[in-house]
Amino acid sequence: MKAFELSELADSAFRAGLKNRYPDRSDDELRQLYLERRLKCHNHNY
């Protein structure tokens, strides 16, 4: 359960960081940026 909480906390912090870094972007643009950057973090070796 703690692992899921930590994962959710990290995701929230990542989204908040994007919003702070790009305050002029719309929610849709931030969502797209989030998804693009999230894909870069995924391990494709599975």
C-alpha positions in Angstrom: 0.0 0.0 0.0 2.9 2.4 0.8 4.4 1.8 -2.6 1.1 2.9 -4.3 1.0 6.0 -2.0 4.6 6.9 -2.9 3.9 6.4 -6.6 0.8 8.6 -6.4 2.8 11.3 -4.5 5.6 11.3 -7.1 3.0 11.6 -9.9 1.3 14.5 -8.2 4.7 16.2 -7.6 5.6 15.7 -11.3 2.4 17.3 -12.5 2.7 20.2 -10.1 6.3 20.7 -11.2 5.2 20.9 -14.8 2.5 23.4 -13.9 5.0 25.6 -12.0 7.5 25.4 -14.8 5.0 26.2 -17.6 2.3 28.4 -15.9 1.2 29.9 -19.3 0.2 26.5 -20.8 -3.3 25.2 -20.9 -4.4 22.1 -19.0 -4.5 20.2 -22.3 -1.0 21.3 -23.2 0.2 20.3 -19.8 -1.4 16.9 -20.1 0.2 16.3 -23.4 3.6 17.4 -22.0 3.1 15.1 -19.0 2.3 12.1 -21.2 5.3 12.7 -23.5 7.7 13.0 -20.6 6.1 10.0 -18.8 6.8 7.9 -21.9 10.5 8.8 -21.7 10.6 7.5 -18.1 9.1 4.1 -19.0 11.4 1.1 -19.1 10.9 -0.5 -22.5 13.1 -3.6 -21.7 10.1 -5.7 -20.3 
